[in-house]
Amino acid sequence: MQYKRILLKLSGEALMGDLNYGIDPQRLKEYAEDIKAIIDLKIEVAIVIGGGNIFRGVAGASMGMDRVQADYMGMLATTINGLALQSALEEKGIYTRLQNAIEMDKIAEPFIRRRAVRHLEKGRVVIFSGGTGNPYFTTDTAATLRAIEIEADVILKGTRVDGVYNADPEKDSTAVKYDRLSFREAYEKGLNIMDMTAFTLSEENKLPILVFDMNTRGNLLRVVSGENIGTLVHN
């Protein structure tokens, strides 16, 4: 296997499937099955999931809501998604732990780095919810921070497109896909891969990011097996 320990970043919107909001049970089941396929190969898996299918802090702030309050609401949305994903994984017989950046001792452990690493070493999937626990930071930043803390080999950013393009492939049929990019090239080309805080953290800590289509069944297994799919961003 190409990677021993990964951090899988999923967007909240991806959980909607074909719905307009909320969580699509079928999409959740498919994700759980794809994650189980790599757990069976003894790959250590941590996950950060967004909350945009339920609430986005930035969107709330744009409607006149206090930004700090809105961001905390977004963190709660990621916790709801984390619980849903935990349930779906456990239905497949996968041992999991949900660790939250905000203390919620009735439903999740607090984030403790050493405990998270120990869970991973024991073969448990660790889901990190609650973002960083601070307003003004995205779940992209939370994913990068947690990946660095647990010493993951790579961030696998699961999206609905099959990599990074020079334009939006859903709007521009002439868009060209990149197979590999350096962080510097991504900066210079103005490519929107992750927010700048997350991107800078990854570059400074030499943590590669692989962007791929999570919604194509089996792609997660292909990525960790070393197949050339998606776009790898590296130093």
C-alpha positions, 0 to 999 in steps of 0.5 A: 500500500502507498499509505499507512495512515491517511486523513480523509477530508469529506465535504458536508455537501457530499452527504446530501447525495441527490437531496437538496439538504441533509443526509442521504442514507444511500450516500452514507452507506456507500461511503462506509463501504468504501472506507471499510474496503481500505480498513480491511487492508489495515490502513489507519483512517482518520476523517474530518467532515464538513457541515455544509449540508446542514449549516455553513457559518460563512453563509449565516454571517452573510445573512447578518448573523454574528460570525462567531455564533454562525461558526459555532453552529457550523461546528455543531453541524459537523458533529451531526455529520460525524455521528451519522458517519460513525453510525454508518461505519459501525453498521459495517462492523468497523470500530470507531471513535468520534472526537470533538474539538468542543467538549460534548462528553455525552456523545464524543470524546474530547480531542486528545492527540495521543488518544487519537493516535492510539485508536488509529494504531488499534485499527479504529477509525477516528472521526474528528468533528467540531472543526478546530473548535474556534470560529473563523477556521474552516474544516479544511484547516481542521483537516490539515491541523489534525493530519499534521498532529496525527502524522498522517502520510497524506490528506485525501480530499474527497470531492465530486470532481476527479481532480484539480482543473485549470477551470471549473470542469462542470462549467467549462468543457475545455478545462484541463486536469492536472495529475501533479502540482507543486504547492507553489504552482497551485499558488501561482495559478490561483487554484482553489484547492483548500483555503489559504490557511490549510494550504499553507499549513500543508506546504510548511509541514510537507504534507501532500494533498490528493484531490479525487472523486469520492463519489465514484465507487472504489476510488478510495481503494484505488487511491490508497493502492497507488493508482494514478487518479486524482491530482497530487499536490506536493512540495 
